[in-house]
Amino acid sequence: MQKTIFIIIGLLIIGYFTWQGIQTKPADNIPQAIVTDTTGTTNTSTVTKITSAQQIDNANVTIGFKGFGPGKEHSGTFSEITSDLKFTDTGSITGTVKIAMNSLSTDTEAVTKHLNTKDFFDTTKYPTAIFTMKSMGETTVTGTFTIHGVTKDITFPYTQSGTAYIANFTLNMKEFGIDQKFANETVQVMLGVPFK
């Protein structure tokens, strides 16, 4: 009996390290978003001055993501994004971006279906994710993010590329109540906010 217990424990340890060895993850050079409890503070810090003639191209705001599992990764996007972002007098941005969660699409139909279930986003119960801008500095953005029924502040870096702000960062979904056993809880998020 005791020998059987040791064999089972040994197999579990080997299985754990095998699992860790095949688990994929975002590239090490992708910065991770800082997640904190929501506060009421709003600070629209001055950024690179944008001329008053320029406006956010809300119809073309994009959100993509990359998820990671054992030995593989999957890319996805959202097709229904409602944005009312706008420039302030200081060149910062205010407004909200809403995502219809069931508009997600990935490179694999089975993965798309699975992400909609209770195992992940539970899009029937939580149909909308919302990001509301709180502050915009020279290199980082902070906003309130609600997904999967959890609301927290997140801070992530961004850059300007031509006539668009872009951000590429990782987000730990465990912070928002999505605790995955068979996939990496850290996802890579890619945002594009064009202006014209």
Disulfide bonds with the S-S distance in Angstrom:
none
